[in-house]
Amino acid sequence: MIRSVILGSGAAKPRTLVTNDDLAKRVDTSDEWIVQRTGIRQRYIAESDETTADLGERAARAAMADAGVEIADIDLIILATSTPNNTFPATAVDIQHRLGMKHGAAFDMQAVCSGFVFALTTADTYIKSGQAKRILVIGSETFSRILDWEDRTTCVLFGDGAGAVVVEAQEGVGMSNDRGILTSHLRSDGSHKDKLFVDGGPSTTQTVGHLRMQGREVFKHAVAMITDVIEAAFDATGLSADDIDWFIPHQANRRIIDASAKKLNIASQKVVMTVEQHGNTSAASIPLAIDVARNDGRLKKGDLVLLEAMGGGFTWGAVLVRW
């Protein structure tokens, strides 16, 4: 059978690093308050001349270099983002143009913090159907553009950045020791919209709006929803938490990550945690964490990796992939 194998990864961060102490000069907060509740110590914030497309392009080029492919080898670009450069066209086509790609197709995917998991699953579907052989999957965000910098409960949580992977069709035998994506599971439930949303949009207020979140409600639902899709992935493959080499979750909050790993019996040493240095970068958080684990030598060929995310909507999903 055809498997979607991840060939390489890349990442891009804005120039400006903002610590918790830096934020404490701007809003009523402190390093101790932020770390205790979230595990975040710093994040990167885009300058006015750094956009979602800029970061996405840089991450894409890094991923292609790591994979050893040229833009002529790519059939499709899928960009996961909630902070596009324009309402339309899709920011993916901007990145496509910057990369010099005039063939194939490019489109954006919007599932907020679950965006990269949704985009990777979509890429897997394209590859398995034979519609593409190599796909560039990008998560890029400039969430700082939609934050209310007067709201200390939300503005301290998020950062900007981008990550990307190149996915290629390769033959497998249909067993769990195949390289590539073994299974993926996506969910959504729109009844939770008011718990995490942006209070603006072209069809409602004709403004960009600001992020609004009921933090306790999000936390209350997060662990159960994450567990749901991960258990579905284990059931589909016959694998278990013991088989996992690395758990790379969406980097929203250290307490959510710790609670999820504990409930699933995933050992803490198997968890890739980057929330401390990046904050919550929404659709960019998983590919950014992947790139960190690759560059520091943890993530190696043949490793079994569990990816999961939950975002506004609510949306949530999990992907089980052998590197």
Secondary structure, 3 states (H helix, E strand, C coil): CEEEEEEEEEEECCCEEEEHHHHHCCCCCCHHHHHHHHCCCEEEECCCCCCHHHHHHHHHHHHHHHHCCCHHHCCEEEEECCCCCCCCCCHHHHHHHHCCCCCCEEEEECCHHHHHHHHHHHHHHHHHCCCCCEEEEEEEEEHHHHCCCCCHHHHCCECEEEEEEEEEEEECCCCCCCCEEEEEEEEECHHHHHHEEECCCCCCCCCCCCEEECHHHHHHHHHHHHHHHHHHHHHHHCCCHHHCCEEEECCCCHHHHHHHHHHCCCCHHHECCCHHHHCECHHHHHHHHHHHHHHCCCCCCCCEEEEEEEECCCEEEEEEEEC
